Amino acid sequence: MNDFEIVAHRGVSDQAPENTMQSFERAIELGADTIEFDVRLTKDHVPVVYHYFYLDEITALTGPIFNYTYRQLRQLQFKSLPDRLGNAFRIPTLQQVIDVVGGRVGMEIEIKGPEPEAPTLIAEILNRHRRLWDTLEVTSFEPQLLLSVQEHCPGITVDLLYPRSEPWMGLDVVAYTATQMARRARARAVHLHPTQLSADVVDAIRQAGFEVHAWDINDEYSLDLASKLLIPVICTDRVVMAMNFRHRVKI
């Protein structure tokens, strides 16, 4: 069995809205090794931590986030009730998240794009925090975005996120295309979905010189599979379940 690291996907989203400071603080309290979060650009190109394009479901604003400046978003409160201290949930900037949690927990920073400027703007912030580079990684589904980050931040760790397989794809195609995309991105690791994990796939990617991590590990079966395949890092929405599993397999 494998003593893996646990990444809290967008924080602990079952206890606070995802990608908020409160969800990240809860992940730290629970003992997650790393927090994962998404970065998008506002209309005025401020990197903010938010997953979706649209604001409609959780805020009073409507439409896509790229239609609003950061000044318009700064005081925006989520529809959720305040946290236990009475603080509203808000959309943080990348700078704010790094300022608050940097050095306290690992960070997996996903560039959502699709703007070609996104890596440059994110790199400007990351270059101000070079002392934290050994505690963070930059991820994306887009190899070109990862290449751009590396151009601006030489030596920073980047990992390729590999999407869910299309219905026609066999695991042999998954292994091959994931490897080629990782080569294009000059990535350290490929992050696979649990439906793509098998001994053959993992061995093929490792033999090509890349690590294999896993995302969407949200049930006991997936945890057991990832552990048996010696996956060193798993990303989960169920941090408590993952930590309990890790504790059991270490006993």
Buried (B, 14 or more C-beta within 10 A) or exposed (E): EBEBBBBBBBBBBEBBBBBBBBBBBBBBEBEBBBBBBBBBBBBEBBBBBBBBBEBEEBBEBEEBBEBBEBEEBBEBBBEBEEBEEEEBBBBBBBBBBBEBBBEEBBBBBBBBBEBEEBBBBBBEBBEEBEEBBEBBBBBBBBBEBBBBBBEBBEEBBBBBBBEEBEEEEEBEEBBBEBBEBBBBBEBBBBBBBBEBBBEEBBEBBBEBEBBBBBBBBBEEEBBBBBBEBEBBBBBBBBBBBBBEBBEEBEE
